[in-house]
């Protein structure tokens, strides 16, 4: 007979009553429950696997402000960057303190496709808590670049590998998003990796590459200033912040790639702690709230959906990106 983790917990709680019902009175049960340590009983760590300044900073720092008074313990935001996010993810996956959470992008779904030595399995070692937010990736060119996404694709087809695009690194979500586009649109472009989206944007403006691929918040000020132009977004529908910009799927049917962020707990975290964290986050899911406004200003959408949709994203996207990586022959550096 297979006993699940939840089933084991229920059986464990029930066992004393079955073994010696005369010894367990309601008063004794209440006293025993009262002696159990409350959660949290120490600072709660919110780990980001990326350097400070990324899109995850906005919700993470808001969570710190909003949840610390409610939890009765400090919520400490800590960046542990390295290996494309693998260092911070592994740190949380191996944590045993019951007070460690991970806020990460969909790199948690792309890394298993590009690296076999992660040191953890996101399906086993991380507990989904909730999707936090999502936003489109953008295809951005200089003001003197192709006038439209259709023109960009035409140029790419006319001269394979002549046009260049920048990403945040080999195997990064932005790299794999463009690999997916090339496969579905049947075009060939040359990849130029950088160490971060801001460097990609600087390279575009300097004329070193032809296309920026990345989070909308990075090129937004340049788009508004007219020094860069967004020619497409990668979500299935157009972005509310740029309604005049087409979704890439309008020209490449079926294409979509969303930048999303999720909150995970370490495997050793008690279910009660996960439920408490989720319950404290739910009031922030306000369409007229401050966090919603801050994210919308950056072109992002607040989600806070609970664990089911996050688990589904992970389950669907890991095999998808493995197929993209295999077809493109991408190898981790």
N, C-alpha and C positions, 0 to 999 in steps of 0.2 A: 504494500500500500504506500502511495506517495503522499507525503505530508508537506504542504506548502508552508512558506514562512509564516503566513497569516494563520494557517490552520495549526501550526505548531504552537504559536502564541496562545491561541484559544485553548488548545488542549492543555498547555502548561498551566494556564490560569484555572482551568476547570479541575485539574488533577487533584489538588488538595481536598476539594469539596467531595470528590468521589471517594477518596481514600479514607477520610475521617470526618464525615459530615457533622458529628456531634461536637467536634472541637472548633469548628469555624462558625462563630455567631456573627450576626450583622455588626455588632459593636467591634468585634475583633477585626473584621474585614475592613471596616471604616478606618480603624486605627492604622492598619497595615498600609492602606492606600495613602493615608495622610503622611506616613513616614517616607513614601517614595519621593525621591528628589524631583523638584519641579523643573520643567524645561522652559527657558534656558537657565542653567545655574552657573554660567560663565559667559564671557563675550562670545558672540556668534560671528563667525568669519564668513565674509562674502568675497570669494576669490574670483578675480578676472584673470584669464590666461593670456591677456594682451597688455601692451604698454598703456599707460595712462593717456587720455586724450581721444580715445576711440568712441564710437557710438554708444558702447556699453556704459560709459561714464554717466550719461544723463539719467537713465533709470536707476543705476546702482547708487549714485549719490542721493537721489531722491528717496530710495528705500532706506538709506542710513538715517536721513532726517526724519522720515515718517515712522519707522518701525522701532527705533531705539527707545522712545518713551513707552511704547506699547509692550515691548518685550521685557522691559525692566532690566535689561543688560545691553551693553553697547553692541551695535552691529558695526563691525569693523570691515571696511573695504580695503582690499589688498590686491595689488597687481603682481602676478607671478608669470611674467612673459618668458617665452623661449620655445624654440622648435615649432613655430607656427601655432602655438597654443597648447601643444602636447604637455609641456612642463606643468602648467597650472592645472590642466585637466587631470593629469596623473596624480598631482598632489592631493586634490580633493578625492579622487577615486580611492586613494589609499589611506585617507584620514580615518581615524578610529575614535575621535573625540565626541562624535554625535552632534557637533556644533559647526560643521563646515558645509558651505554651499558654494556652488559654482554658477557664475553668470557668464555664458559663452555664446558666441555666434554659431551659425550652422557649420563652423569648422569642426564641431563635434561629429558631424555627419560626413564631412569630406576627408578628414584625417585618416579614418580607417580605410579609405579607398586608396590613399597615396602612401601610407606607411604601415608596415607589418610589425613594427617594433614599438608600438605605443606604450606597452607596459600596463595596459588596462583594456577592458572591453566595455564600451559605453552602454551596451545592453545589460550587462551584469553588474558593473561596478558603480554605476550612477543611477540614482533614483529620479525620474522626472517629477518636477514640482509644477511648473507652468511655463507655457510660452510667455515671453515678456513683451516682445514687439516685433514688427516686421517692416521692411521698407524695400523699395526697388534698388537693384543695381542700376547704374546709368551708363550709357555709351555717350561719351562727351568728346567733341573735337574742338579745335581752335576756331576762332571766328572766321578764318579764311579756309577752313576745311570743307569737306563735302557738305552740301546744303541740306541733305536729308539722309535718313537711314537707307532709303532706297538707293540714293546716289553712292553711299558708302559701300553697299553690297555690290553695286554694279562695278565700282572701281576695283573691289577685291576680286571679283570674277574675271575682270579684264586683265589683271596683272597679279596672279597668285603670289602670295608671300611678299609683295612689295609694301603693302600697308602694314604698319606695326601697331601693336597695342601693349599697354603697360598693365601689370597686375601687382598685387602685394606680395608676390613670390611664387615660386614653382609649387604647384599643388594647392595654392590658396583658392578660396571660394571664387574670387574674381577670375583666376586663371581657368578653373574648371567651367565657370559660366561661359567664357568665351570659347572653350573647347567644345562645349555643348552646342553653342551657336554655329560654330564652323561645321560641325557634323550635320546639323539639321538644315543649315542654309547652303551647304556644299560650297564653302569658300575656304580659302587658305590665307591666313594672316601670320605674321611673325611675332612671337611672344618676347617681350622684354621685361624680365622680373625686376622688381625693386623691393626695398625693405620698408613697406608702408605706403598707404594711399596718398599721403601728402607729397611724398617724393614722386609718385606717379603723376600727380597733378602738376608739380613743378616741371617735370620732364616734358609734359604736353605743352605747357605754355612756352617753354624754351625751344620748342620745335624738335626735340629729340625723338618723340614718338608721335604717331598720328591719332591715337585714340586712348582715352582714359576709360577704364572700366572700374567702377567702385560705387561706394555708398553715396547717395545724393547729397548728403550734408557737406561732403568735401568740396565739390565744384560749385555749390549753390551760389556763393557770393560772386564767383567769376561768371556764371551764367547770367546773373542779374546785372552785372557790370558790362556785359556784352563782349568780354574777352574770350569767352568759351561758349559753345553751344551744345546743348543736350539734344541728340538726334533720336534717342529711343530710351525707354525704360524696359526693364526685364520682367516686370510683373505681368500677370495675365491681362490685367486691365490698366488703363492709364492712371498715372499718379495724380491725386487731387491737387498737389502743389504745382504740377506742370500739366494741366489738362490739354494743352495744345500739342504736347509731345506724344507721338504714337508709342504704343506698346510694341516691342519687337515682334510679338506674336501676330500682329496685324499683317506683317510681311512674311514671317516665317511661321506658318501655322503649327500650333502645338508647342512652340518654344515658350518657356517661362523659367525663371530662376529667381527666387526670393531670398533676400538677406533677412534672416531671422535670428532672434536671440532667445535663449531659454534659461530657466533656472533649474538646476539639478542639486540634489543632495548626495552626500557620500553614502555608499552602500550601508555603512554601519549606523546610519541615522535612524532613530526610532520612528515608526509611523506617526506617533503622536506629535513629534517635532515637525514633521513634514506638514501635517494637517494644521498645526498652529501657525507655521510660517505662511501657508496659503491663506488661512483665514484672516491674518493680519494684512495681507496684500489686497484682498478683495475690495475693501472700501476705496482703494486707489483707482479702481476701474470705473471711473466717472467720466462720461463723455464731455462734461464741462469742467473737469478738474484741471489742476495745475500741471500734473504730469502729462496728461493728454495734450494740453496746449504746448508744452515744451517739446514734445516729440513731433507734433504736427508741424511745428516751425522748422523742423529738420527733415520733413518729408516722411516721417515714420508714423506707424499706427500702433497704439497701445493695445495689447491683447489680454494678458492675464486670464488665460483660458482654463487653467487647471492641468492636471497631468496627462489626461487622455490625448488631447491634440498634440502635445509635445512628443509623447511616445510614438504617435502615429507618424509624425514628421520624420523622426529618427528611423523608424522601421521602413518607411518608403524611400528615404533619400540615400541611405547608405548603399543599397544595391544599385540605385540609379547612378551614383557617382562612381562606383566601382566599374560599371559598364562604360562610362564616359572615359575614365582613366585608361582602361584596357584598350578601348578603340583608338585613343590618341597616343598610346604608348608613352604616357607621362611617367617619369621616374623621380622620386624624391631626391633632392640634392644632399 
